[in-house]
Amino acid sequence: MLRVYRLKRFLESMITAKPTELKVGVVGLGKMGVMHACLLNVLPNVRLSALCDKSRFMRTIAKRIFRGRIATDKLDTLMDLDLDAIYVLTPIPSHYHIVKEILAKNIAPNLFVEKTLASNYAQSEELYRLSQNCKGAKMVGYMKRFGVTFNQAKKLLDKQLLGDLLSFDAYAFSSDFADVPESSSVSKARGGALEDLGSHVADLALWFFGDLGVASAKIDSKISQDSEDTVGFEVAGSDGLQGRFEVSWSKSGYRMPEFGLAIRGTKGTLTVNDDEVRLELNRAEPRKWYRQDLDDNVGFFLGGSEYFRENDQFIKSIMSGISPESDFKSAMRVDHLLGQVRCRAANA
């Protein structure tokens, strides 16, 4: 009887025991850093343990918001904390050096990097190669993959309802720099419209259609001589698919960034943006799905439901050992495509 009682108690303890808590650090306390830190602070089985930023002001603010957490301006401080994961949420131009140091020093086995993985394909390829020598989940924050409308579009495409795909138009617009005076340096920290906005629709297109090659490209500079403010480029797939992209962060009328695609096939057309999906098949009534029709509910809403979902998947991928949807390899493909755009534009 005693053995049975002990076995029963053991099984009950296994059922009620809480999963291991993951210790997570955040590097970069700008807008994205604070938002991700807040989301991590409410996710189950996660302990936000450390915050890193070069700004003394932001560290002071972080200490008040996230009481009891370590706040430092040095990556090396994180080495002694036995962290399970680190989020790199600094501006794009700094990603390469920070991620490389984390990988080289093995500061944490699991890494989340806000898009893009690096500033160019060579850097991205090197980081991917280094990550292959380190166990753990490696994810890049292409959060549009976690939008319910874009997921619905992916499901419809996978069902081949459009027949053979012929062409698509993709866009990414915002008004962030529509009224910025010429010669301003304010946009440089964000890396340019191609990386900041265009990377999202580039990632969606690669996710939807597979590998694409850039046929032509044009980059216009409005704010300063070397800034990438408006970008247009054309691509082709191996199966004859033709695509066209328009990207601008200087477009009036877009208070919030907007992303979308219009896809044409032999059997109809599919259009998708952040708010709705529309399917128009030949000789059939059009069908439309709005965002609110697609179960756009999350455990904690901050910034957008996509952010909660991508954080949730990253944490679950760590605990399950399954690679996340948007990993370093897929992010490297985005940087490769953007590199082709710059090369074609430079030689136009």
C-alpha positions, 0 to 999 in steps of 0.5 A: 500500500505504501508503494502504491501511495508513493507512486500516486503522489509521484504521478500527481506531482508530475502532472501538477509540476510547472514546466522549466522556466526559461531565463531570457535577456533582451538587448536593445531597449528602443520601441521594439525592445520595450514591446518584446520585453513586455510581452515576454514578461506575461508569457508563461514559463518565461522569466525576463532576467536581463536587459541590455542597452547602451543608453543610460537613460533607457536602462534607468527607465527599464529598471523602474518598469521591470523591477528586479531585473539586471540592466547593463550596457555590456553583453559580457555581463550576460555571460554569467547569467546562464540565460536560455535565450536572448532577443536582439532588438537593436537597429538593423546596422548593429545586428551582425556584430551583436549576434556574432558576439553572442554566437562566438561567446555562446552567451545563450543557445537560443536567439531571436533577432528582429528583422532583418538578420543583418545588413547584407547577404554576406553578413547574414550567410556568416551568421547562419553558418555560425549558428549551425555550430550552436544548438538551440532555436534561431528565429528572425522577427518577420511577424507578418507570417503570423498575421491571420490574413497572410496565413489565410492567403497561404492556406488558399495558395497551398490548395492551388485554388488559383491554378497555375500562378502567373504574376503578382504585385506586392507593396509596402508603404508608410508615411514615416518619412513623408515630411522629413526634410532633405539632408536629414540623417534621421532615417539612417539608423533604420537602414532604409525602406528596403530593409525596414519595410520591403523585407516584410513583403520580400519574406512573404513572397518567398514564403508564398512562392519559393525562390525568386530572382531579381530582373530589374530594380530602381532605388530613389533617394529623397531624404539624403544622397545615400538613403533608400526611400523609394524602391521598385523591383521586378522578380521572376520565379523558376516556373515563369512567375512574374512579380513586381514590388513597390516599397516606400516609407515616404508615401503620404496617407499611410499613418500605419505601415501597410503591406499587401499582395495581389496574386493572379493565376489561371483560375482567378485572383487573390488579394491580401493585406493586413486587414482582409483577404479576397478570393475571386475565382473565374465564374464564381462569387467573390469570397472575402475574409476580414481580419476579425473573421479569422480568430485574431485573438491572442493571450495578450495584445500589445502592438499587434497580435502578430507580435504575441504569436511570434514570441509564443512560437519562439518560446514553444520552439525552444521547449519542444526542440522544433525549429521555428517558422522564420529561422535564420536560413529563411531570413538569409534568403530575404537578405539574398533577395534584397542584395540582388535588388541593390546590385541590379539598381546599382548597375541599372 
